[in-house]
């Protein structure tokens, strides 16, 4: 049985764990419009936690990756059913738009193409568009006087269009072809002239890779509070040509195409027409079945209420004490936590590529973004969902041969770095191996899938897997490409570092299943990260910064120099290092200065190579002071907390708090860059909680929370872990004040470290008490195990 069928039981268990929640309705603090303009690409529309359907407004903005843009200069063009959130690359999904017309001069003269039907939204007194959203709900007031409202179930959207009182012929358009890329082709359409039901399908191009996907819909109409008795006019359209009474289309049309219908207005009171849109990747018949099963009652308020209840239950597993905390900080926290549960999306029952009884999740887009913080946050409060996603990834391996890396709309997309499903599965297994069988995880298949990623090379490592032959033979990726290899000769250094961390994750799984031989082998291979270390490179202008990750040939020579400033704001060539086949400098989306810090499993060895604690701290200071730290992109995420490893956790606290104060706020442009499928949301949530995870390990690095206390309730364990501060004194704007951890007491006993917490504290009812100081020079403690673990100092063994 699908584990989500137990949601009511889990809700009661969670409520038992949180007897007296500080915030009983945390969804009230969610601001879905954070990051919806200026490159955040956040989806603000209606969805369930990880729902397949994400119904929202699409605008004609060039930054339409998630359909919507909060900038009022962009007009509304439709309300579509599927979206991703926070992605870069090209626009994603935005399929099967619905569009209301208050009036047209005649049926055949309605402006049907996206460019001709576009209208402004109403503008509020503060200059923002008159849009509203809360978890599970979206609304927009158009300049035509129409109010559009949306809510959803997992595979179905319910729209409500309220027309102005003078609208004598309310009309609704169904657009089958205009996704975000305007890529639809091979359209089929059928209109039932009696009921108005519209069924159809089209093929669409992938957003971030080759290939195409086939999508189906089923659209029904009903008056709210009155009987519309079917359409009074109907027809099909292509571009701006409407053919009345034509009930079908088939083929590829020039420009967009779809259906147009007119309905009777209400004879008394307000005219509100409900539009139920089922979606399927299987067939139009299944899209109709989805809609009929999930919203049989056509009750908009019931669907909206059910969605809100699911969000409150999930978000309520993490409770913060709001006493003395700025409301904006609480809003920022719960909004960040909310965005971590938009994707991946639950497409179970909607996989057209193979038959399976396993769950199917999609919209990973991409693991490179999310492996660092998204899944370790799931570990703390949503293990059942994490288990479903893990099962889905393993099932993809069963049928496609490798674990997924980047995936959207059921098709493979471009790999950005390593095979980063490996640390994701490692994260799950390290935390939940004792419950794997109960959660229906095949341990043998989980481990076999990891071995495949590490040891078997696919035909094209740009779409799945690794450049495994070189990695296995050399323990690094060389700068030249053997003709037998199948993939792009780029990102060699960054891929080496990620392959190394992936093999570290595999070593941790091997250890837990009792395979000591493999555990030792993969731990040794994880040391391959240091094969890219060139001790003779210095940072221009900073001769004390010695040693850097660099490209290396298959003969072991450092033949090609990459300027440590490359791909940073200090790069004299202004390179970007995005996914580009002409990028032969070895790094992806960040500089050698940043990537030279990425060995999460052995920071102690990194410190030794960089000249010891003092030199390491100096280098970190330079990374921040010279703006090498990039809050917009994931490779920098661990850097604020790296001072911990040099016994200077106060500096980590200072830097991590500055990241929040300088890069995050609750405005529509309140993110430093793309939200990247919740990667930035989960990062902000961790920083606000005073934690940072080391994936696929039992460690969370510790700082001070932005709240007097924060609690994580785990419905699987039926436990709550509370981190509370004994002398919390607020959140100083400059990050300097009584915010530095001087003592950690767990259930009344002094803890071994002031710098990290072990996972076992989150598997039982636990109270962690922090005493705070204004002294940023305090260390991790006097215990022999006070410093966070590293492989070279005996940790993780």
N, C-alpha and C positions, 0 to 999 in steps of 0.2 A: 504493500500500500504506500502511496505517496506520503512522505512524512508530513507534508503540510496539511494533510487531513486531520492531524492531531492538533491543529492550531488552537482550538478552544481549550483543550486540556493544557497545552503549554501556557496559554494565557493565565489560567487559574494557578498554575505552578509558579509562574513569575510573580503574580500578585501576592502569593504567599511569601515569596522571597523578599518582596518589597512591601512590608506591612504598612509602612507609613511613608509613601513616596513624597519627596519634597515637591515634585512637579507632576501631578497626576495626569496632565494632558500636555506632554512635551511638544506635540505637533503644533500647539498654539505659538511656539517660539520659532517655528520653521519659516524662513523667508525664501520661498522658491526662486525669487528673482535675483538673488545674489549671483553675480558672474554671468548675467545674460546679455552683456554687451562688452565691447572692448576686448574681445578675444577669449572670454571665459567659456563660451559655447555651451552653457548649461541649459538643460531642458527644464522649463518651469511648469510644464503641463501636468495633466492628471495621469496617475499610474498607481498601481499597487506596489508594495515592496517587491522588486525584481519582476514586475509584471511584463508580459510580452507586449501588450498594447500600451502605448504611451501617447495619449491624445493631446494635441496642442495646436496652438496657432503658428502658422508659418508666415513669415514676412519676406519681402523681396530684398533683404539685406544680402550683401556679398558674404557676410559672415554667418551663413545660414546652416552651419554644420548640425545644429540641433533644431533647425527650423525657425526658431524665434530670435528676435533681437529687440531689446528694450528701448533702443534708440527710436524716438518718435518720428524721425525723418523717414523711416521705412514703413511701407504700407502693408496691410494685411492682404493675403492672397488665398488663404484657405485654412481649414482645420483638419489636419491629417492624423493618422492613427498610429503610426510607428515612428519612433525616434531613438537615437542614441543620445548620450549626454556627455558634454565636455571634451569631445574628440577634436583632434586636429585634422589634418588631411582635408579631404573633400567633404561636401555635404553628405550626410548619411540618412538613408530611409526617407521619412516625410512622405509616406505613400497614402493614396486614396483620400485626397482632400474633399471635404464637403464645403460648399459655399452658399450662403443665403443671399437672395435678392429681395429687397423690400418692394421694388418696382422695376419694370422694364417697359419701354414704350410698346413692345409686343413680345410674345413668346419667342419668336424667331430672331428678335433683335437684342436679346440679352447678351452682354459682353462676356463670353465664356472663357477666353484664354486667360492665363494668369496675369499677363501684363495689362490686359484691358479691363479685367474685373477688379483689379487692386483698388482698395480704398483706404484712406487714413483711419486710424483709430481716434476716438474722442481723446482730447487732451485735458488733463487735470490742471488746476491752477498752478501747480509747481512745475508744469511743463512736461510731465511724464505721461505716457499713454494710460488710458483708463482701463487697465488690465488688473485682474486680481487672481490670486492663487493661494491654495493651501494644500497640504498633502491629500491627494485623491481628488482635487477639484481645480478647475481653471475657468476663468470668465474674461470676456472682453466686450466692451461697448464700442461698436463701430460708428463711424461718422454718419452712416446711413440710418441710424436710429435702432438698429438691430442689436440685441444683446445675445451673445453666444456663451453657453456654459457647457462644460465637459466633465464627465466622470467616467470611471472605468471599472471593469473586472479584469481578470487575467488576460483574456483573449478578445474582449469586446469593449467597444466604447459606446457610451450613451451621450448624445448631444442634445441640448435644448436650445432652440432658437426662438426668441421672443421678438415678434415683429412690431413695428410702430402701429398705432391705432388706425392710421390712414392707409395701411397696406391691404389693399383689396385682393391682391393676387400673390400671396407669399410663394416664392419659388425657391427650390433647392437644387443645387448642381452637385453631381458626383464626378470627380476628376480621376480617371483611371491611370493616367500616364505620367503626371507631373510629380515625380519625386523630387528630392532636393537637387538632383543632378539633371532633372528633366530628361531622363534617360529611358522612359518606358517605351516598349515596343511589343509586337505580337499580341495585340489587345483582343480580348473577346468581351462582349457586353450583351446582356439580355435584360430587357425591362418587361416586367409583368404589368400590362396596362390596367389590370383590374385592381391589384393591390398596391402597385407602385414599387414592388420589390425590385432592386437592382442587383444582379449578380455579374461578376466579371473577374478578369485576371489580366495580368501583364507580366512581362519580363523586365527586370531592371539591372543596371550595371552596379557592380560592387563599389564601395566608397574608397577603399584603401588597398586595392589589389586587383588582380585579373578575375575574370569570371562574372557570372550573372546569376540572379535568383528569380524564382517564379513565385508570385504572390497572388492570393485570391481574396475576394471580399464578397460580402452579402449585406446589403443595406436595406433596412426597412424603415417605414415612416408611420407615426401615429400622433394624432393631436393630443395635447395634454388637457384633459378636462372636456374634450369634445371629440366627436367622430369625424375624421376627415374623409372617410368613405372613398379612399383611393384618389388618384390624381385626376384633376380636371383637364390637364394638358400634360403631354409627355413627348419625349423625343430624344434623339442622340445628337451629339455635336462633335465637331472636329475643328480645332483652332477657334475661329469665331463664326463658324457656319453651323447653324442649328437646323436640323431636319425634323420637323414635327411629325409625330406618329411613327417614326422609325424606331423599332424596338430592339435592334441588334447592330453590333459592329463586330468585325473580325478582320484582323490584319494589322499592319503598321500604317499609321496615319501621319500626315505631315503636321507636326506640332502636337498639341495636346488633344485629348478626346475623352468623352464620357457621356453621362446622361443628364437631362434636365427635366424637372417635374414641377407642375403648379398644383397647389392644394387650396381647398376652400378655407377662408378665414373663419375664426370663431364667430358665431352669430351674436354672442353676448360676452362681453369682457375681453380679456387679452388673448391674442393669438400666439400660442406657443406650440411649436411643432417639435416632437421628439424624433431623433434620428438614431437608430441602433445600427452600429457597424460591427459586424463580425469579420475577423481576419483569420486567414489560415495560410500556411505554406504547403498544404496538401491539396485542397480543392475548394471550390465555391460551396459545395454541399457541406463540407466540414465547417466552413466559415459560418454558414447558416445554423448548423447544429451548435456551434460554440455560442452564438448569440442567443439562440432559443434556450439553451441550457443555463446560461449564466445570467441572462436578464429576461426572464419570461414575464415578469410583472410590469415592466416598463416604468418602474418607480424610481425616478431620478434621485429623490432625496434618500431613499433606502440604499441605493447603490453608493451614493456619496457618503452616507453615514457608515456603511460597512467598510469602505476604503479607509476612512479616517480612523475607525476603530483598529484596523490592522496596523496602521502607522503608529498610533499611540501605544499599542501593546509592544511593538518592536522597539521604538525609541525609548519607552519607559523602562526597558531593561538597564539603561544607563541613567542614573539619577545624580543630579548635582544639587548641592545646597546653595540656593540663590542668595542667602543672607549677605548683604553688603556688596553684592556683585552687580556691576553695571548690566542693565537689561541687554545691551548690545552684545556683551560677552556671552550671555546665555543664548541669545539668538544665533550668534556665530557658531557656538558649539553644536546646538541641535540641528541647525541648517547644514553644517558640515557632516554630522552623523547621518542625516537624511540623505544627502547626496551619495553616500557610500552604498545605499541600498536601491539605487535606480537600475544599475546594471552590475553584473551580468543579468540577462533576462531569462526567465523560465519559459522556454519553448517546448516543454514536455508535451508529447503528443503531436508536435508540429515539425517533426524532422522528416523531410522528404527524401533523405539520402540513404537511409537504411531502416530496417525494422528492428526495434529493441523495446524491451520493457523497462529499461533504465531511464532515469530522468535525462532530459536534454536541455542544456543551457547554452546560450549564444550571446552575442554582443560582448565578447571579451575585450576586444579593440582597445588596448592590447595588454597582455600580461607584463610586458616590459614596464608599463606605467604602474601597474597595481601590485606587483609581488612584494614590494617593500613595506607597504603600510595597510592596504585594503584588507588583505586576508588575515594578517595578525589582529586587526580590529574585529573581524568576524569571530576569531578564536575567543575573544573576550566575552561575547554576548550572543552570538548566533551560530552555534556549532551545527545545528541541524541543517541550516541552509548551506553552510560550508561543506557538510557531508554530501548534500545533493550535487553541488557544483563539482566536488571531487569525483563522485561517481560519473557525472556527465563527462568530465575530462577523460577519465579512464575509458569510457565507452567510445569516445572519439578515437582514442588510440587503438581500440579493438578493431575498428572498421576502417580507419584511414592510415594506421601504421605508426603514427607518432602522436604525442600529446599536442593539443592546440597551443598556438602561441598568440597569433592575432586572428580574430575571426569575427565576422559580422554577417547577418542575414543568411546564415547556414553555409557561407563560403569562406575559404581560407583567404587571409590578407597578408600583407607583407610583414615578415619578421623584422623587428627593430634591433634586437640584440641577441641574447642567448636564448636557450630553450627554457623560458622562465616559468613554465608550468612546473618545472622540477622543484624550485624552492616553495612553490605554492602547495604542491602535494607533500613536500617535506614539512612545511608548516603544519598542515593538517595532521600528519601522522605523528610528529613529535608531540603535539598537544593531545591528540585523541586516539592514540594507538590502542589503548586499553578498551576503547568503546567502538573500535572499527567494525567488528563483526556485528554488534548490535545496531550500528548505523548502516548496515548492508554494504560495507566496503569490502571488496575482495582484496585482501592484503597481498596475495600472490600476484594478482594483476596490477595492483598499484606499484609494486616493486619492479615487475617486469616492464611496465611502461617507462619507468625511470631509467632502467638499463637500456632500453631501446633508444631513448633520447641521447644518452651519453655515448653509446657505442656503435650505433648503426647510422650510417649516413644516408639521407634521403636523396631522391633524384634532384631536388631543388631546395637547398636550405634557406632560400629566400622566403619560402612558404611554410616550412615546418622543419623541426629537428635542428641539427647542428652540422657544421663542417667537421664531422666526427673523425674522419680518417686522419686529417692533420692533427687534430686535438689528441687522438689516441697515440699517434706516432711520436709527436714532438712535445706534447703537453703545453702547447700554445698554438695560436693561429698565425702562420707566417705571412709576410707582406707580399709574397708572390703567389700566383695561382697556378696550381698544377692543372694540366688540360683535362685530367680525369675528374676534376671536381665539378660540381653542379650548383653554382650559385654566384653571387656577386662578390667581387674581390674588394670588399670595403669593411670598415669597422673592426679590423683585426684585433686591435688592442682592447677595445671595449667588449668585444665578443669573448676574448680570452678571459677577461676578468669575470664576466657573467657565467661562462662555462665553468670556471673554477668554483664560483659560489654554488652553482647548480650541483657540481660533484660533491661539494661539502654537504649540501642538503641530502644527497643520496647516501653519503657516509653515515649520517645521523639515522636515516631509516634502516640501513643495513645493521647498525649497532642494535637498534631496538628489536629487530627480528632475529637477532642472535647470529648473524653472519659476520663474524669478526674478520674474516679474510677480506671480504668486500669493504667492510668499514675501514680497514687500514688502507686498502688500495685507493678508495675514493678520497680519503683524507689526504693521502699523499698527492693525488692528482689535484686536489684543491690548492695545493702549494704552487701549482703551475701559474697562478697569478703573478708570482714574483719572477717568473721567467721573462716578463716584459720590463723588468726594472733595469734601467740604465743609470748607473751611479755617477756618470760623468756629465749629466745634463744639468744646467743651472737655469734659473728663471732670469731672463733679461732684466737688468736693473736691480736685482736682488741676489747678489752672489752667495749669500748665506743659504739660499734655498737650493740644495744640491740633491740630485737624484730625481728621476721621473720615469713613469711608464712610457715606453716608446715602441715603435714598430721594430720587428726583428725578422731577419730572413730565415729560411729553412736551414741554413748552415750555422745559425747561431750568432750571426753578426748583426750589429745595429747599424745597418747601411743607410737607413733613411731617417733623417731628423725631422721631427715635428715640433715646432715652436710651442713651448708650454702655454703660451697665450692663445694658441689656436682655438677658434670657436668660442672665445670669450668676448666680453665687451672691450677687452684690451688688445684684441687681435688686430695687428696692423693691416691684415688683408681682409678683415671683416667677413670671414667665412662663417657659415652657419652650421655645417656638418649635419644637415638633415639627410634623409634617406635618398641618396643620390649616387648613381653608379660611377660618377666621376669623382667622388670623394675617396681619395686614396691615402688619406692622412691618418687613418687608423681609429678614429674616434667618432662617436655618434652623439650629437646634440649636446656636447659639453667638451670642456677643455682637458688637456693632459693634467693641468693643475688640479682639477676636480677628480678625474678618473684615477689619479695617482693616490687617492685616499680610499678607493673602493676595494677593500679586502675585509668585509665585515666579520669573517670568521677568524681573522688573525691580525687584528690591529696592533697587537704587541710587536709582531715581527715588522710591521710597517714602521712603527715608532723607532725600532732599532735601526732600520735602514735609513731613516730620516735624521739620525744623529742623537736620539734620546728624547726624553720628555720635553726639555726646554726648547730644543730645535723644532720638535713637533708642534708645540704650542705656538711658537713664532710663525711657523708655516700656516697654521690655521688662522692666526690673526691676519696674516697677509691675504689669505683667501677672502676673508671678510672685508678687510680695510681697502683692498684693491678691487673689490666687486667681482672676484672670480666666483664666489657663491652666487648661484642663480636660483632665486626662489620660484622661477617659472617652470623649472624642469626637474625631473625626478633624480638624476644622478647626484644632485647636491643635497638630497633630503637628509642623509645621515650626518652631514658635516657639522651642524650645530651641536650635536651630542658627542662628537668625537673627543672633546676635551676630557670626558670621563676617563678615557683609557690612559691619559697622562696624569691622572689623579687631580684634575682641576674641574670638578663637576660644577662649581659656581660659574665658570665661564660658559659652560654648556647652557646653564639656566639663563644667563644673561643673553646669549646669542639666540636661543630658541624663543625667548620672550620678545626679542626685537623682531624676529621673523613675523610673529603675529602682529605686532603693533605697526610694522612698516609695510606689510604685504597683504594683509587681510582686513576686510571690513564688511559691513552688511549692505553695501550699496550694490547697484546693478553692475558696477565695474569693480567689485570688491575682491576679485581674485587676481593673483599676479600673472596668470596665464590660463591656458586651457585647464579645465578641471580634470581632464583625462580620465573619464570613466570612474570618477570618485577618488582618484589618487590624491588630488590636492585636498579634497574634503576629508579623507581619512588622515592625511598628514596634519591638517589643522586640528582635527579632533584629538589626535595624540598629543600635539604640543599643548593644547589647552588642558588636557588631562594631566600634564606633567610626566608623560611617558614617551618612549620611543622604542619600537620593537627591533629585535635582531631576528629576522625570519628564520624559520626552521630550527630554532633553538628554544630553550626554556627561559630565555632572558628578555626582560623589558627594562631598558635603561630608565632611570628615575630622576625626575626633577620635582618641582613643586607645581601643584595644579593651580589653575586660575580661580578655584572655588574653595571654600572652607572644607568641603569634602566632595568626593565623587565615588559612586558605587557602581559595580558591574555585577549584574545578576545573570547567572547561567542556568537556563531552563533544563539543560541536560543533567547537570550536577545538582540542581535545586539548591544552589548556594548563592551567597552574595559576598563579594569582597569590597570592603570600604577603605578608601584611602582618605584619611582625615588629617587636618593640620591643627596642632594644639594652639598655635599663636598666629593664625592667618591675619594679615594686616592689609589686605586689599591688593590691587594690581597696579603698582606704580607705572606711569606712562613710559618712563625711560627704562623699565626693567630692573631698576636698582632700588633695593629696599629689603625688607624682611621676606626674602623669597628663596634663600639658599638653605638646602637641607643640611642640618647639623646632626640629626639623630633620627633613626628609624626603629620603632618598636612594633613588633608583630605579636598580637594577642598577649600583650603585657610583657614580652621578653625582647631584650635588645637584639636587633637583627645583625647579620654578618656584614652588611654593606649599606652605605648611604647612597650607592650609585646604581644599584639595579635590584629588581625583584625577580625571584624565580617563579615559574609557572605554578608550582604546587600551592602558592598562596591564593591562586584563583580557582582551585579545585575544591575548596572547603570554605565554610563560613569563616571569614578572616577580617580582622580590623587591623589596619596598618596606620600607625600614628607617626606623623612627621613633626619634628620640632624644627622651626625655621629660624634663620639668623640673617643678619645683614652683612655677614663676612663672606665675601666671594672666594676667599683663599682656602676654605675648608676642603679637606680631601674626602676620599671614599671611606675612610675608617682605618682602624689598626688591625683588623682581622686579616689573616693570611689570604683569605678569599675576597677581600674587599673590592679589588679591582675587577671590572667585568672580564669574563673569560676570553681567552684566545687559544687557538690550537697549539701554538708554539710554547705556551706556558702551562700546558697540561689541561686546558679547558676543553670541553666538548668530547672528552674521551670516556 
